[in-house]
Amino acid sequence: MNNINSGRVLLGGLLAGLLLNISEFVLNEIVLGAQMKDFFTGHNFRDPGGAFIAIAVILTFVLGMILVLLYAMIRPRYGPGPMTAICAAMTAWFFVSIYTGVINDVLLGIPAGTAILVIVWTLVEYILAALLGAFVYKEAQP
């Protein structure tokens, strides 16, 4: 039961990363798109270009893989299933959205309502991504 199935981590991670990327696109382009453009203009930030978007997409796929790897790593202790996936999701969510998100929000002066929306949005997306990745993941056979 302690054998991590790398192929399933990769597959589940890519699916989790795809879900995260789609969710981030919806959040940043549709839900907050106009607000982000105004914020960038008001602070004289240049629009993120193609290189930024490519890096963000790739890192989000990597995040999906790390999320599923974390699930695989804690699964022997907590057991397989949705609650273990949610524990993995909340761990990743804390480090990405709460720790760095709150620090960056305070540093950049992001409005509280927007910060709360992003924190709640990312909690839901991380849980859904972890559940999807955990559904695909199966332990390696000895």
FENBEL-V96714 format. One record per backbone hydrogen bond with DSSP energy under -1.0 kcal/mol. CO is the residue of the C=O (numbers start at 1). NH is the residue of the N-H. E is the energy in kcal/mol with one decimal. If there is no record, write none. Layout:
co	nh	e
CO	NH	E
CO	NH	E
//
This chain:
co	nh	e
3	140	-2.1
4	6	-1.1
5	9	-2.2
6	10	-2.6
7	11	-2.6
8	12	-2.8
9	13	-2.6
10	14	-2.5
11	15	-2.1
12	16	-2.7
13	17	-3.0
14	18	-2.2
15	19	-2.3
16	20	-2.5
17	21	-2.8
18	22	-2.5
19	23	-2.5
20	24	-2.7
21	25	-2.2
22	26	-2.4
23	27	-2.6
24	28	-3.0
25	29	-2.7
26	30	-1.3
26	31	-2.7
27	32	-2.8
32	36	-3.0
33	37	-2.2
34	38	-2.3
35	39	-2.2
36	40	-2.8
37	41	-2.5
38	42	-2.9
39	43	-1.4
40	45	-2.8
41	44	-1.3
49	53	-2.1
50	54	-2.6
51	55	-2.4
52	56	-2.8
53	57	-2.6
54	58	-2.4
55	59	-2.8
56	60	-1.9
57	61	-1.9
58	62	-2.3
59	63	-2.5
60	64	-2.0
61	65	-2.0
62	66	-2.6
63	67	-2.5
64	68	-1.9
65	69	-2.5
66	70	-2.8
67	71	-1.9
68	72	-2.6
69	73	-2.3
70	74	-2.1
71	75	-1.6
74	78	-2.6
75	79	-2.7
81	85	-1.8
82	86	-2.5
83	87	-2.0
84	88	-2.2
85	89	-2.6
86	90	-2.7
87	91	-1.8
88	92	-2.3
89	93	-2.9
90	94	-2.2
91	95	-1.9
92	96	-2.4
93	97	-2.1
93	98	-1.6
94	99	-3.3
98	102	-2.0
99	103	-1.5
100	104	-2.7
101	105	-2.7
102	106	-2.4
103	107	-2.4
104	108	-2.8
105	109	-1.2
105	110	-2.3
111	115	-2.4
112	116	-2.7
113	117	-2.1
114	118	-2.5
115	119	-2.4
116	120	-2.6
117	121	-2.8
118	122	-2.8
119	123	-1.7
120	124	-2.1
121	125	-2.6
122	126	-2.7
123	127	-2.1
124	128	-2.5
125	129	-2.5
126	130	-2.7
127	131	-2.5
128	132	-2.3
129	133	-2.7
130	134	-2.8
131	135	-2.0
132	136	-1.5
133	137	-1.8
//
